[in-house]
């Protein structure tokens, strides 16, 4: 039984087909990075203004403390919502007070094709787990799982992701292997695209 009914995560329903057929230079994909746990609030804001968007959500089943099976719908990509619109619609989205930063998409066709693949995987009903692209040396905070709240530096060893939690003053730390958790990057590296 769902805790809350699934909300609209793609508007209009044929958005990805529409985007694939679009040749209007005025309309483009925009990537919005929201404040924590504001993805659905932003999508409601966009839906109320008829602004095309895609913020894929997936079901997560869990058991309540009483043992009842529950389903919740969570964003597949934490903090991300994709808007397909013009400059005025981008501005209206920014007025939601949900957005921390935004990016333009350089290769619109490739981005659309990637979103179509994600949508098809969700429709297939297979369990999907987001795999963040953290680079060795990234400073992160764990946002879910048993290590939620811990901060440290990502390292890779034997194809597994490990986190070094340090006491900087002592220049010492401990190493822990991460399993089935989400992380958020604390610092933006110089080689990454800067926020607009």
Residue frames relative to the residue before (quaternion, step in Angstrom):
aa qw qx qy qz dx dy dz
X 1.0000 0.0000 0.0000 0.0000 0.00 0.00 0.00
X 0.3976 -0.7342 0.4886 0.2534 3.61 -0.76 0.98
X 0.5118 -0.6101 0.5062 0.3311 3.55 -1.19 0.62
X 0.7666 -0.0059 0.0310 0.6413 3.54 0.95 -0.99
X 0.5543 -0.5967 0.4511 0.3650 3.57 -1.07 0.64
X 0.5712 -0.5861 0.4487 0.3589 3.55 -1.17 0.60
X 0.2953 -0.7555 0.5622 0.1612 3.55 -0.90 0.96
X 0.6502 -0.4943 0.3960 0.4197 3.55 -1.30 0.25
X 0.0689 -0.8103 0.5813 0.0260 3.58 -0.77 1.03
X 0.7463 0.2178 -0.1772 0.6034 3.58 1.34 0.05
X 0.0919 0.7901 -0.5983 0.0969 3.54 -0.74 1.07
X 0.5031 -0.3102 -0.7896 0.1649 1.54 -1.46 2.03
X 0.7339 -0.4604 0.2813 0.4127 3.57 -1.27 0.26
X 0.7383 0.3595 -0.2165 0.5281 3.59 1.14 -0.56
X 0.1840 0.8409 -0.4928 0.1275 3.59 1.23 0.51
X 0.6962 0.4840 -0.3047 0.4339 3.59 0.77 -0.94
X 0.6218 0.5036 -0.3419 0.4928 3.61 1.08 -0.62
X 0.6331 0.5366 -0.3148 0.4606 3.55 1.01 -0.87
X 0.6731 0.4958 -0.2920 0.4646 3.59 0.94 -0.91
X 0.6425 0.5320 -0.3254 0.4452 3.59 1.03 -0.79
X 0.7290 0.4120 -0.2308 0.4955 3.58 1.10 -0.68
X 0.5161 0.6802 -0.3998 0.3334 3.60 1.25 -0.12
X 0.0420 -0.7909 0.6104 0.0100 3.54 -0.97 0.93
X 0.4427 0.6925 -0.4458 0.3544 3.56 1.28 0.33
X 0.3800 -0.7558 0.4903 0.2095 3.57 -0.56 1.16
X 0.6152 0.5722 -0.3479 0.4160 3.60 1.20 -0.39
X 0.7209 0.3826 -0.2215 0.5337 3.58 1.22 -0.54
X 0.0950 0.8050 -0.5731 0.1206 3.56 -0.83 1.01
X 0.5594 -0.5618 0.4807 0.3747 3.52 -1.36 0.16
X 0.0822 -0.7453 0.6602 0.0452 3.53 -1.15 0.79
X 0.2419 -0.7583 0.5884 0.1421 3.58 -0.96 0.83
X 0.1130 -0.8009 0.5873 0.0300 3.55 -0.70 1.14
X 0.1841 -0.7484 0.6302 0.0942 3.54 -0.96 0.94
X 0.2330 -0.8260 0.5047 0.0931 3.56 -0.42 1.26
X 0.5970 -0.4679 0.4815 0.4392 3.48 -1.37 0.05
X 0.6695 -0.5064 0.3337 0.4289 3.64 -1.11 0.46
X 0.8702 0.0602 -0.0938 0.4800 3.53 -1.06 0.98
X 0.5325 0.6205 -0.4199 0.3939 3.58 1.05 0.72
X 0.3566 0.7647 -0.4835 0.2329 3.61 1.24 0.11
X 0.7060 0.4581 -0.2737 0.4656 3.59 0.79 -1.00
X 0.6111 0.5381 -0.3531 0.4608 3.58 1.04 -0.67
X 0.6462 0.5005 -0.3171 0.4811 3.59 0.99 -0.82
X 0.6577 0.5099 -0.3238 0.4502 3.61 0.91 -0.84
X 0.6232 0.5192 -0.3425 0.4740 3.61 1.04 -0.70
X 0.6250 0.5416 -0.3173 0.4642 3.58 1.03 -0.87
X 0.6834 0.4829 -0.2816 0.4696 3.59 0.90 -0.95
X 0.6461 0.5273 -0.3196 0.4498 3.59 0.95 -0.89
X 0.6514 0.5251 -0.3118 0.4502 3.60 0.96 -0.85
X 0.7420 0.3757 -0.2051 0.5160 3.59 1.19 -0.54
X 0.4404 -0.7269 0.4237 0.3133 3.58 1.33 0.24
X 0.3706 0.7023 -0.5100 0.3306 3.57 0.99 0.87
X 0.4374 -0.7188 0.4707 0.2652 3.62 -0.65 1.07
X 0.1162 0.7994 -0.5781 0.1154 3.58 -0.88 0.98
X 0.1098 -0.7460 0.6485 0.1044 3.51 -1.38 0.26
X 0.0905 0.7615 -0.6335 0.1033 3.54 -0.81 1.10
X 0.2081 -0.8485 0.4654 0.1422 3.58 0.42 1.20
X 0.0876 -0.7719 0.6286 0.0355 3.54 -1.00 0.94
X 0.1620 -0.7745 0.6062 0.0801 3.54 -1.19 0.62
X 0.5065 -0.6447 0.4682 0.3294 3.59 -1.12 0.59
X 0.0856 -0.7555 0.6468 0.0601 3.54 -1.16 0.71
X 0.2012 -0.7845 0.5794 0.0915 3.55 -0.67 1.13
X 0.1005 0.7720 -0.6226 0.0798 3.53 -1.08 0.77
X 0.4276 -0.6788 0.5292 0.2764 3.54 -1.28 0.22
X 0.4347 -0.6753 0.5345 0.2633 3.52 -0.99 0.89
X 0.6811 -0.4707 0.3396 0.4463 3.62 -1.20 0.24
X 0.6728 0.4855 -0.2944 0.4742 3.59 1.16 -0.53
X 0.5908 -0.6128 0.3465 0.3943 3.58 1.29 0.00
X 0.4999 0.6562 -0.4292 0.3679 3.58 1.26 -0.02
X 0.4240 -0.6867 0.5281 0.2639 3.58 -0.97 0.89
X 0.0518 -0.7976 0.6006 -0.0203 3.56 -0.84 1.03
X 0.1749 -0.7553 0.6198 0.1216 3.54 -1.26 0.47
X 0.0194 -0.7627 0.6460 0.0232 3.54 -0.99 0.85
X 0.3416 -0.7236 0.5634 0.2059 3.56 -1.19 0.51
X 0.0339 -0.8222 0.5667 -0.0415 3.53 -0.53 1.22
X 0.5941 -0.5633 0.4209 0.3907 3.59 -1.15 0.52
X 0.4738 -0.6669 0.4986 0.2867 3.55 -0.96 0.88
X 0.7656 0.1825 -0.0970 0.6092 3.56 1.05 -0.82
X 0.3582 -0.7642 0.4947 0.2074 3.57 -0.20 1.27
X 0.8582 0.1603 -0.1671 0.4581 3.52 -1.06 0.98
X 0.6806 0.4908 -0.3062 0.4496 3.64 1.18 0.00
X 0.0455 0.7325 -0.6786 0.0309 3.53 -1.16 0.86
X 0.2453 -0.7821 0.5626 0.1080 3.58 -0.94 0.94
X 0.1348 -0.7971 0.5875 0.0353 3.56 -0.76 1.09
X 0.1678 -0.7660 0.6158 0.0766 3.55 -1.03 0.90
X 0.4280 0.7056 -0.4612 0.3260 3.55 -0.10 1.26
X 0.6133 -0.5364 0.4258 0.3936 3.50 -1.32 -0.23
X 0.7557 -0.3915 0.2693 0.4507 3.56 -1.31 -0.01
X 0.6406 0.5243 -0.3312 0.4529 3.61 1.00 -0.77
X 0.6623 0.4896 -0.3069 0.4770 3.60 1.00 -0.75
X 0.5956 0.5428 -0.3605 0.4697 3.58 1.09 -0.65
X 0.6547 0.5140 -0.3031 0.4640 3.55 0.98 -0.88
X 0.6422 0.5164 -0.3212 0.4666 3.61 0.98 -0.83
X 0.6283 0.5255 -0.3313 0.4683 3.59 1.05 -0.75
X 0.6437 0.5328 -0.3215 0.4455 3.58 0.97 -0.84
X 0.6265 0.5624 -0.3282 0.4283 3.59 1.14 -0.62
X 0.5119 0.6744 -0.4031 0.3473 3.60 1.26 -0.10
X 0.2962 -0.7685 0.4961 0.2748 3.59 1.24 -0.48
X 0.5189 0.6170 -0.4207 0.4160 3.58 1.17 0.62
X 0.6873 0.5360 -0.2507 0.4212 3.56 1.23 -0.52
X 0.3157 -0.7509 0.5606 0.1488 3.50 -0.88 1.07
X 0.7734 -0.1454 0.1155 0.6061 3.59 1.00 -0.89
X 0.1877 -0.7761 0.5920 0.1098 3.55 -1.27 0.31
X 0.1859 -0.7670 0.6087 0.0812 3.51 -1.32 0.54
X 0.3497 -0.6724 0.5955 0.2663 3.54 -1.19 0.51
X 0.3859 -0.7110 0.5440 0.2227 3.57 -1.21 0.53
X 0.3560 -0.7713 0.4870 0.2028 3.59 -0.61 1.09
X 0.7809 0.2219 -0.1290 0.5695 3.63 0.90 -0.85
X 0.2444 -0.8248 0.4970 0.1134 3.56 0.08 1.35
X 0.6632 0.5240 -0.3106 0.4349 3.60 0.91 -0.89
X 0.6698 0.4921 -0.2929 0.4727 3.57 0.91 -0.91
X 0.6450 0.5244 -0.3193 0.4550 3.57 0.97 -0.88
X 0.6379 0.5201 -0.3211 0.4686 3.60 0.97 -0.86
X 0.6589 0.5119 -0.3085 0.4567 3.59 0.90 -0.93
X 0.6495 0.5141 -0.3170 0.4619 3.59 0.99 -0.76
X 0.6553 0.4974 -0.3105 0.4762 3.59 1.00 -0.82
X 0.6061 0.5462 -0.3508 0.4596 3.60 1.07 -0.72
X 0.6513 0.5115 -0.3172 0.4621 3.60 0.95 -0.84
X 0.6369 0.5175 -0.3265 0.4690 3.58 0.95 -0.86
X 0.6553 0.5194 -0.3081 0.4537 3.58 0.90 -0.93
X 0.6575 0.5099 -0.3084 0.4610 3.59 0.95 -0.86
X 0.6360 0.5213 -0.3305 0.4632 3.60 1.00 -0.78
X 0.6419 0.5132 -0.3225 0.4698 3.60 0.98 -0.83
X 0.6562 0.5231 -0.3085 0.4479 3.60 0.96 -0.89
X 0.6215 0.5561 -0.3369 0.4370 3.59 1.13 -0.62
X 0.4181 -0.7608 0.4191 0.2658 3.58 1.28 -0.26
X 0.4522 0.6719 -0.4678 0.3538 3.57 1.21 0.28
X 0.5410 -0.6078 0.4484 0.3699 3.61 -1.05 0.61
X 0.1116 -0.7919 0.5995 0.0339 3.56 -0.85 0.99
X 0.1023 -0.7730 0.6244 0.0466 3.53 -1.04 0.82
X 0.3905 -0.7214 0.5092 0.2602 3.61 -0.64 1.02
X 0.1697 -0.7641 0.6161 0.0883 3.53 -1.06 0.81
X 0.2460 -0.7929 0.5367 0.1509 3.58 -0.19 1.22
X 0.3796 -0.7206 0.5346 0.2255 3.52 -1.12 0.66
X 0.0838 0.7926 -0.5937 0.1107 3.51 0.15 1.29
X 0.3104 -0.7463 0.5689 0.1515 3.51 -1.04 0.86
X 0.6062 -0.5401 0.4277 0.3973 3.52 -1.12 0.65
X 0.7633 0.3300 -0.2689 0.4860 3.54 -0.84 1.02
X 0.4985 0.6476 -0.4374 0.3753 3.61 1.25 -0.19
X 0.3303 -0.7049 0.5963 0.1961 3.54 -1.06 0.83
X 0.0248 0.8370 -0.5400 0.0849 3.62 -0.57 1.15
X 0.2511 -0.6880 0.6484 0.2080 3.49 -1.46 0.19
X 0.3711 -0.7059 0.5564 0.2331 3.58 -0.90 0.92
X 0.1955 -0.8313 0.5160 0.0673 3.60 -0.72 1.10
X 0.7920 0.1381 -0.1131 0.5838 3.62 1.21 -0.13
X 0.6768 0.4838 -0.3609 0.4214 3.53 -1.28 0.25
X 0.7507 -0.4230 0.2691 0.4303 3.54 -1.30 -0.03
X 0.7071 0.4295 -0.2674 0.4939 3.61 1.19 -0.37
X 0.2584 0.7959 -0.5130 0.1913 3.62 1.22 0.31
X 0.7720 0.3254 -0.2683 0.4756 3.55 -0.95 0.97
X 0.5865 0.5712 -0.3779 0.4324 3.60 1.19 -0.40
X 0.1699 -0.7613 0.6185 0.0955 3.55 -1.15 0.74
X 0.2135 0.7783 -0.5725 0.1446 3.53 -1.10 0.64
X 0.5504 -0.5864 0.4824 0.3471 3.53 -1.34 -0.32
X 0.4095 -0.7221 0.5102 0.2248 3.56 -0.89 1.00
X 0.0463 0.7462 -0.6641 -0.0084 3.54 -1.13 0.76
X 0.2699 -0.7328 0.5949 0.1904 3.56 -1.20 0.44
X 0.0687 0.7765 -0.6192 0.0939 3.49 -0.94 0.94
X 0.8361 -0.0152 -0.0289 0.5476 3.60 -0.71 1.06
X 0.6603 -0.5468 0.2849 0.4288 3.60 0.98 0.91
X 0.6041 0.5073 -0.3802 0.4829 3.61 1.19 0.36
X 0.4108 -0.6891 0.5352 0.2645 3.54 -1.16 0.61
X 0.0354 -0.7837 0.6201 -0.0117 3.51 -0.88 1.00
X 0.2722 -0.7511 0.5863 0.1341 3.51 -1.20 0.63
X 0.2129 -0.7441 0.6185 0.1359 3.54 -0.96 0.91
X 0.1229 -0.7567 0.6399 0.0527 3.55 -0.75 1.09
X 0.0810 -0.8503 0.5198 -0.0169 3.53 -0.52 1.20
X 0.2701 -0.6463 0.6720 0.2404 3.45 -1.47 0.22
X 0.3321 -0.8064 0.4517 0.1881 3.54 -0.02 1.34
X 0.6196 0.5693 -0.3545 0.4079 3.57 0.94 -0.83
X 0.7381 0.3927 -0.2125 0.5059 3.57 1.03 -0.85
X 0.2903 -0.7623 0.5073 0.2778 3.57 1.31 -0.34
X 0.5391 0.5739 -0.3944 0.4739 3.51 1.00 0.97
X 0.0513 0.8226 -0.5652 0.0352 3.59 -1.11 0.43
X 0.3601 -0.6893 0.5761 0.2515 3.50 -1.39 -0.10
X 0.3389 -0.7382 0.5566 0.1744 3.54 -1.21 0.60
X 0.0021 -0.7901 0.6128 -0.0172 3.59 -0.91 0.92
X 0.3830 -0.7075 0.5477 0.2298 3.56 -1.06 0.80
X 0.2810 -0.7743 0.5489 0.1421 3.56 -0.83 1.01
X 0.0054 0.7951 -0.6053 0.0392 3.53 -0.99 0.86
X 0.8643 -0.0516 0.0082 0.5003 3.57 -0.86 1.05
X 0.5183 0.5936 -0.4618 0.4072 3.55 0.54 1.16
X 0.3763 -0.6803 0.5715 0.2627 3.53 -1.31 0.19
X 0.1203 -0.7776 0.6143 0.0589 3.51 -1.21 0.64
X 0.1715 -0.7413 0.6308 0.1521 3.51 -1.30 0.35
X 0.4785 -0.6732 0.4891 0.2804 3.52 -1.04 0.84
X 0.3333 -0.7621 0.5256 0.1786 3.58 -0.89 0.91
X 0.7820 0.1953 -0.1005 0.5833 3.58 1.11 -0.62
X 0.3331 -0.7088 0.5785 0.2278 3.55 -1.10 0.68
X 0.3855 -0.7291 0.5193 0.2240 3.54 -0.79 1.04
X 0.6500 -0.5516 0.3672 0.3719 3.57 -1.18 0.58
X 0.6982 0.4881 -0.2893 0.4366 3.60 0.99 -0.74
X 0.5799 0.5819 -0.3883 0.4175 3.60 1.22 -0.14
X 0.6161 -0.5405 0.4250 0.3844 3.50 -1.29 0.42
X 0.3667 -0.7311 0.5306 0.2226 3.58 -0.78 0.98
X 0.5724 -0.5915 0.4427 0.3558 3.55 -1.15 0.61
X 0.4937 -0.6502 0.4914 0.3034 3.53 -1.14 0.70
